Amino acid sequence: MSALTNAIEILRCFSSARPDLSFADVMALTGKPKSSTSRLLRSLRDCGLLEQDPHTRRYRPGLLTFELGRLHRAHDDLISMAERELREVCARTGHTGYIAVLDGYEQVVLRIVPGSNPLRVVNPPGQRTPALATSNGRAMLARLSDEEIRARVPATYPRLPRNSPQNFKQLTARLDEIRRTGISEAADESIEGVGSQGFALKSGETGELIGIAVSYSVQATTAAERANVRRELAAMAAKLRRMTGDPLNQDAAQTGTR
């Protein structure tokens, strides 16, 4: 960790005002001894985080930093693009929307789009919930192979609400249904009295996977309203998949289902 901290300190020396630095510049900015500065610069150069001009001997950020930055921007673009479309859906339906990612067998909420209805369900950003018990969580899991899912779900299957899959066999059946129909729903699961519908979006460029859902009160929402949410999400999913190059069909083929 000490070596990593020192390397990060060197990388932070570069900026738009200082796009390249000499060996002496790095020593002055970090206050590190000559021997350790030389060793760190050589390691950063060898792994591609820095490049060294063969003539001036000055250092600049390497190709790997560019590639990592490109991935970060693509991720942010995917989230921002999804959030813009979700805001329109939430404005039309009045319900609350969520964008989440997978972390192991849990989902982590990244963005929330509050609805206008008096009865609103809001989970704060950063909240973790078993993905097995949510609509967008199961939609994301459905984009993985059964082997990948088994690697994420604990050997001792977690205790979940009664309406959620109670074992791996039930989970697989639910995920197969999502793959077959493209519809992922939940009701009275992670939060009692709350229902949701969701889908997963995968970037064709980076492979980044996110889950998008709209939640509502089970008792206060009619069947017609839920059907309207389903239509809105289906149209949103189709639009975003065209925009992001989502490899949905290839993923279905890899999991052995359509």
C-alpha positions in Angstrom: 0.0 0.0 0.0 2.9 2.4 0.7 4.3 1.9 -2.8 0.8 2.4 -4.3 0.3 5.6 -2.2 3.7 6.9 -3.4 2.9 6.1 -7.0 -0.5 7.9 -6.8 1.2 10.9 -5.3 3.5 11.1 -8.4 0.5 10.7 -10.8 -1.3 13.6 -9.0 1.7 15.9 -9.9 0.4 15.9 -13.5 -2.2 18.4 -14.5 -3.4 20.5 -17.4 -0.9 23.2 -16.3 1.9 20.5 -15.9 1.3 18.0 -18.7 4.9 16.7 -18.5 7.5 16.7 -15.8 11.2 16.2 -15.5 12.8 13.9 -12.9 13.8 17.0 -10.9 10.2 18.4 -11.1 8.8 15.2 -9.6 11.4 15.2 -6.8 10.6 18.8 -6.0 6.8 18.3 -6.1 6.8 15.2 -4.0 9.8 15.7 -1.7 10.9 12.1 -2.2 14.5 11.0 -2.2 16.3 10.5 -5.6 16.5 6.7 -5.3 12.8 6.1 -4.5 11.7 8.7 -7.1 13.8 7.0 -9.8 12.4 3.5 -8.8 8.8 4.7 -8.8 9.1 6.6 -12.1 10.6 3.5 -13.8 7.9 1.2 -12.4 5.1 3.6 -13.6 6.8 3.9 -17.0 7.2 0.1 -17.4 3.5 -0.6 -16.6 2.2 2.0 -19.0 0.9 4.6 -16.5 3.7 7.0 -17.6 5.7 7.6 -20.8 9.1 9.1 -21.1 10.2 11.2 -24.1 13.3 9.6 -25.5 14.9 13.1 -26.3 13.9 15.4 -23.4 13.6 12.5 -20.8 10.5 14.2 -19.5 7.6 12.1 -18.2 3.9 12.4 -19.2 0.8 10.3 -18.5 0.9 7.0 -20.5 -1.5 5.2 -22.7 -2.9 3.2 -19.8 -4.1 6.3 -18.0 -5.8 7.4 -21.2 -7.6 4.0 -21.5 -8.7 4.1 -17.8 -10.0 7.7 -18.2 -11.8 6.7 -21.3 -13.5 3.8 -19.5 -14.5 6.2 -16.6 -16.0 8.7 -19.0 -17.9 6.0 -20.9 -19.3 4.7 -17.5 -20.4 8.2 -16.6 -21.9 8.8 -20.0 -23.9 5.5 -19.7 -25.3 6.5 -16.3 -26.0 10.1 -17.4 -27.7 8.9 -20.5 -29.9 6.4 -18.6 -30.7 9.1 -16.0 -32.0 11.5 -18.6 -34.3 8.9 -20.1 -35.4 7.8 -16.7 -36.4 11.3 -15.7 -38.8 11.5 -18.6 -40.4 8.2 -17.7 -40.7 9.2 -14.0 -42.2 12.6 -15.0 -44.8 10.8 -17.2 -45.7 8.0 -14.6 -45.2 9.9 -11.4 -43.2 7.0 -9.9 -39.7 6.9 -8.5 -36.8 5.6 -10.6 -33.5 4.0 -9.6 -30.2 3.2 -11.3 -28.0 0.6 -9.7 -25.0 -1.6 -10.3 -24.0 -5.1 -9.1 -21.5 -5.7 -6.4 -21.3 -9.5 -5.8 -24.8 -10.7 -5.2 -25.9 -7.2 -4.0 -27.0 -4.2 -5.9 -25.8 -0.7 -5.0 -28.1 2.3 -5.8 -26.2 5.0 -7.8 -28.9 7.5 -8.8 -32.5 8.2 -7.8 -35.1 10.1 -9.8 -38.0 11.0 -7.4 -41.5 10.7 -8.7 -44.3 13.2 -8.3 -46.8 10.9 -6.7 -47.7 11.5 -3.0 -46.7 7.9 -2.2 -43.0 7.8 -3.0 -40.4 5.2 -2.1 -36.9 6.4 -1.8 -33.8 4.3 -1.2 -30.7 6.6 -0.7 -27.7 6.4 -3.1 -25.2 3.9 -1.8 -27.8 1.6 -0.3 -27.2 -2.1 -0.7 -29.9 -4.7 -1.3 -29.7 -8.3 -2.3 -30.1 -8.2 -6.1 -31.9 -11.5 -5.9 -34.9 -9.6 -4.3 -35.3 -6.6 -6.7 -36.5 -6.2 -10.3 -33.5 -4.4 -11.6 -31.1 -6.6 -9.6 -32.6 -9.8 -11.1 -32.5 -8.1 -14.6 -28.8 -7.6 -14.2 -28.2 -11.1 -13.0 -30.2 -12.4 -16.0 -27.5 -10.9 -18.2 -24.9 -13.2 -16.6 -24.3 -16.9 -17.1 -25.4 -19.4 -14.5 -21.7 -20.0 -13.7 -21.1 -16.3 -13.1 -24.2 -16.1 -10.9 -23.1 -19.1 -8.8 -19.8 -17.4 -8.2 -21.6 -14.3 -6.9 -24.3 -16.0 -4.7 -23.0 -17.3 -1.3 -22.8 -21.1 -0.9 -25.2 -20.7 2.0 -28.1 -19.1 0.1 -29.2 -15.8 1.8 -32.5 -15.5 3.6 -34.9 -13.4 1.5 -38.5 -12.2 1.7 -41.1 -14.9 1.0 -41.9 -13.5 -2.5 -38.3 -13.7 -3.5 -36.5 -16.8 -4.9 -35.8 -19.1 -1.9 -33.0 -21.1 -3.4 -30.7 -21.2 -6.4 -33.2 -23.4 -8.4 -36.0 -20.9 -7.9 -33.6 -18.0 -8.8 -32.5 -19.7 -12.0 -36.2 -20.2 -13.0 -36.9 -16.5 -12.4 -33.9 -15.4 -14.3 -34.8 -17.7 -17.2 -38.2 -16.1 -17.3 -36.7 -12.7 -17.5 -34.4 -13.8 -20.3 -37.4 -15.2 -22.2 -39.8 -12.4 -21.7 -37.6 -9.4 -21.1 -39.8 -8.5 -18.1 -38.4 -8.3 -14.5 -40.9 -7.5 -11.7 -40.9 -7.6 -7.9 -43.6 -7.1 -5.4 -43.5 -7.1 -1.5 -39.9 -8.2 -1.6 -37.0 -5.9 -0.5 -39.6 -3.4 0.9 -43.0 -4.6 2.0 -45.8 -3.0 0.1 -43.6 -1.8 -2.7 -43.5 -3.2 -6.3 -41.1 -2.4 -9.1 -40.3 -3.2 -12.7 -36.8 -3.0 -14.2 -34.4 -3.9 -16.9 -30.6 -4.1 -17.4 -28.5 -2.1 -19.8 -25.1 -3.1 -20.9 -22.7 -0.8 -22.8 -21.5 -2.4 -26.1 -18.2 -0.5 -25.8 -17.2 -1.1 -22.2 -19.3 -4.0 -21.0 -20.6 -1.8 -18.1 -23.8 -3.3 -16.7 -26.4 -1.2 -14.9 -30.0 -1.9 -13.7 -32.8 0.6 -14.1 -36.1 0.3 -12.3 -39.3 2.2 -11.5 -40.9 1.5 -8.1 -44.5 2.1 -6.8 -46.9 1.2 -4.0 -48.4 -2.2 -4.7 -51.8 -1.3 -3.2 -52.1 2.3 -4.6 -51.1 1.4 -8.1 -53.7 -0.2 -10.5 -53.1 -2.9 -13.0 -53.5 -0.3 -15.8 -50.8 1.9 -14.2 -48.4 -1.1 -13.9 -49.0 -2.0 -17.5 -48.2 1.6 -18.5 -45.0 1.5 -16.5 -44.1 -1.7 -18.4 -44.7 0.0 -21.7 -42.6 3.0 -20.7 -39.7 0.9 -19.6 -39.8 -1.3 -22.7 -39.7 1.8 -24.9 -36.9 3.3 -22.8 -34.9 0.0 -22.9 -35.2 -0.3 -26.7 -34.1 3.3 -27.1 -31.1 3.1 -24.8 -30.0 -0.3 -26.2 -29.8 1.3 -29.7 -27.9 4.2 -28.3 -25.4 2.2 -26.3 -24.9 -0.8 -28.6 -26.2 -3.1 -25.9 -25.2 -6.7 -27.0 -28.5 -8.2 -25.6 -28.8 -11.0 -28.2 -25.2 -12.1 -27.8 -25.6 -12.2 -24.0 -28.8 -14.3 -24.4 -26.9 -16.8 -26.6 -24.0 -17.0 -24.1 -26.4 -17.9 -21.3 -28.0 -20.6 -23.5 -31.4 -18.8 -23.6 -33.3 -16.4 -25.7 
